[in-house]
Amino acid sequence: MNLCKVLGTVVASEKHPAFTARKMLVVQPLDEHRAPMGKSFLAVDHTSCAGKGDVVLVLREGTGVRQILGDKTLPIRSLIVGVVDQVTVAER
């Protein structure tokens, strides 16, 4: 699972049928202090409520995504599975 910030939505006039009626968002991975790290990527929103500026939890593993969505043939690798309200980092 990755902690990410939603940068915006993606609109496509032509797309694979697996993405029909699914909300696609551009997300930026974050570290535990919410600082950007790595490259942004696309994720399908399974929560239906994530929007620009939200911090979300993203599953980036195709088999797990296909299990959640209940279809073994989907070509979806990244799925937003929750909107994060708070992050607390324990001191060592």
C-alpha positions in Angstrom: 0.0 0.0 0.0 1.2 3.5 -0.8 0.2 6.8 0.8 -0.5 9.3 -2.0 -1.9 12.7 -2.7 -4.5 13.2 -5.5 -3.2 15.7 -8.1 -6.3 15.7 -10.4 -8.6 13.7 -12.5 -8.0 12.0 -15.9 -10.6 12.2 -18.7 -10.2 10.0 -21.8 -12.5 9.8 -24.8 -11.0 6.4 -25.7 -10.0 3.9 -23.1 -9.9 0.2 -22.4 -13.4 -1.2 -21.6 -12.2 -2.1 -18.1 -12.0 1.6 -17.3 -15.6 2.4 -18.4 -17.6 4.0 -15.6 -14.5 4.1 -13.4 -12.9 7.3 -12.0 -9.2 7.7 -12.8 -7.0 10.0 -10.8 -3.4 11.1 -11.0 -1.7 10.5 -7.6 1.7 11.5 -6.2 3.4 9.0 -3.7 4.2 10.5 -0.3 6.5 9.6 2.5 5.4 9.2 6.1 5.7 13.0 6.6 3.5 13.7 3.5 6.5 14.9 1.4 6.4 14.0 -2.3 8.6 11.1 -3.4 8.9 9.3 -6.7 6.9 9.8 -9.8 3.1 10.3 -10.1 0.9 7.6 -11.6 -2.7 6.8 -12.5 -5.0 5.0 -10.1 -8.6 3.9 -10.3 -10.8 5.3 -7.5 -12.6 2.5 -5.7 -13.9 4.8 -2.9 -15.8 7.1 -5.3 -15.2 10.0 -3.1 -11.5 10.9 -3.5 -10.7 14.3 -5.1 -8.0 16.7 -5.8 -5.9 17.4 -2.7 -7.0 14.3 -0.8 -4.5 12.0 0.8 -5.4 8.4 -0.2 -4.3 4.8 0.3 -3.4 3.1 -3.0 -3.0 -0.6 -3.5 -0.4 -1.1 -6.3 -0.6 -4.8 -6.9 -2.6 -6.2 -9.8 -3.7 -9.5 -8.2 -5.0 -7.8 -5.1 -6.8 -5.2 -7.2 -8.4 -7.9 -9.3 -9.5 -9.7 -6.1 -11.1 -6.5 -4.7 -12.9 -5.8 -8.0 -13.9 -9.4 -8.5 -12.6 -9.8 -12.0 -9.5 -11.9 -12.8 -9.1 -10.3 -16.3 -8.9 -6.6 -15.4 -5.8 -4.8 -16.6 -5.9 -2.4 -13.5 -2.8 -2.3 -11.4 -3.4 0.7 -9.0 -6.6 1.1 -7.0 -7.5 3.8 -4.4 -8.9 1.9 -1.5 -9.4 4.6 1.1 -9.2 8.3 1.9 -6.8 9.1 4.8 -8.0 11.4 7.5 -4.8 11.4 9.6 -1.3 10.1 9.6 0.6 9.6 12.9 4.3 8.7 12.9 5.5 7.1 16.1 8.8 8.3 17.5 11.5 5.7 17.9 
